[in-house]
Amino acid sequence: MAKQFKRETLCVQAGWTPKKGEPRVLPIYQSTTFKYDTSEQMARLFDLEDSGYFYTRLQNPTNDAVAAKIAALEGGVAAMLTSSGQAANFYAIFNICQAGDHFVCSSTIYGGTFNLFGVTMKKLGIDVTFINPDAPEEEISTAFRPNTKALFGETISNPTLDVLDIEKFARIAHSHGVPLIVDNTFPTPINCRPFEWGADIVVHSTSKYMDGHATSVGGAVVDSGNFDWDAYADKFPGLCTPDDSYHGLIYTKAFGKLAYITKATAQLMRDLGSIQSPQNAFLLNLGLETLHLRMPQHCGNAQKVTEYLSKNDKVAWVNYCGLPGNKYYELAQKYMPNGSCGVISFGLKGGREVSIKFMDSLKLAAIVTHVADARTCVLHPASHTHRQLSDEQLLEADIRPDLIRFSVGIENADDIIADIEQALNA
Ligand SMILES: *Cc1c(COP(=O)(O)O)cnc(C)c1O
């Protein structure tokens, strides 16, 4: 289906193709387990000799249908759903890194991912070096070591909204014989498909635009199938040498282009859990069915709101890669010519106190810890997600104390702007 249909059609139809008499709508297989006729049939599943369902921690038909849709949208060969975006990022790295290994990561990434990589994974013996993504290739290359196993970045970083030069990152990763992993949460595959620019693995927090309605926390890992693990077999023993927990099976030999996702499912999901519930996968699928309609509305509204803000003399600064003159405007035009995302940030003259008063005066836009929702919402990182940091530390993290993160929804742009205007005047 991936090859023959365009994105809009994939959003609506990919993943679930019912046969005669089956439900037209993807059913929720709310079952932990699946029945077999003979003990032998089940045994073959446990040895990965047959494919089939036996326990939802490993695979579930509802989840698989939704994963297949996301894989088709990204142009990948396979995907795996996870219980959250955090789990997706952890699995994406842990599938190819073990204690003693190292990876390189853009320093402008989501705060949760920053903690996961910089603190929690360090405790597992996996080391990370954070680099400035805008640094020249030669400078970023100096962060690589013989035990480096991956390069990681976000297409549009949350909350700083930097745009990743994916081709540059892919060149650097491949020149060191490692895959490029890209978190594509903010643009979604409607606006950017990192595989087309050389990324090897894509991860998502599906909790954001993909679900789109703020109902279900979830994540996804997608494999392009393009990285040649066997060409660097000494770096990736987990994929290229026998797995003792499956009678010595070698993933690359047994599954070819599906090696990475099969290992993530058959080994990591088996051992660590963090599956997405079938109920949440069902809701995610409803979100995906309209993703192609919602993204242009988010982007169009964000464009209008940022154009309004940049002309208002109460506003100190506006950050949105869709605005000409923005530091990332050219990169955004290259990688996301049809629009980037609906998340913007800005600061008000008068600083932190004025920003807080403004937020409290908003009526339509709600103060919530969330972004990328159909409903316009707003957050002040210095008072909320990053409140433990001093003003000095905030600036180090590139988060100004007056920064308002504003997630523009799919309401009418005039109403969003009117709400901003009355709050600015309050
Ligand atoms: C929210 C987010 C995550 C974490 O996802 P959860 O679903 O909240 O666990 C990871 N990366 C990015 C870019 C995000 O915005």
The ligand as an SDF file (V2000), in Angstrom:
LIG
                    3D

 15 15  0  0  0  0  0  0  0  0999 V2000
    6.4920   14.8510   23.9840 C   0  0  0  0  0  0  0  0  0  0  0  0
    7.6970   14.4870   23.2810 C   0  0  0  0  0  0  0  0  0  0  0  0
    8.4090   13.3130   23.6000 C   0  0  0  0  0  0  0  0  0  0  0  0
    7.9760   12.3990   24.7140 C   0  0  0  0  0  0  0  0  0  0  0  0
    6.7680   11.7810   24.3690 O   0  0  0  0  0  0  0  0  0  0  0  0
    5.7160   11.2190   25.4270 P   0  0  0  0  0  0  0  0  0  0  0  0
    4.6840   10.6100   24.5410 O   0  0  0  0  0  0  0  0  0  0  0  0
    5.2250   12.3820   26.2320 O   0  0  0  0  0  0  0  0  0  0  0  0
    6.4210   10.2090   26.2630 O   0  0  0  0  0  0  0  0  0  0  0  0
    9.5400   13.0160   22.8550 C   0  0  0  0  0  0  0  0  0  0  0  0
    9.9700   13.8240   21.8710 N   0  0  0  0  0  0  0  0  0  0  0  0
    9.3100   14.9670   21.5560 C   0  0  0  0  0  0  0  0  0  0  0  0
    9.8430   15.8190   20.4500 C   0  0  0  0  0  0  0  0  0  0  0  0
    8.1720   15.3370   22.2350 C   0  0  0  0  0  0  0  0  0  0  0  0
    7.5420   16.4790   21.9290 O   0  0  0  0  0  0  0  0  0  0  0  0
  1  2  1  0
  2  3  1  0
  2 14  2  0
  3  4  1  0
  3 10  2  0
  4  5  1  0
  5  6  1  0
  6  7  2  0
  6  8  1  0
  6  9  1  0
 10 11  1  0
 11 12  2  0
 12 13  1  0
 12 14  1  0
 14 15  1  0
M  END
$$$$
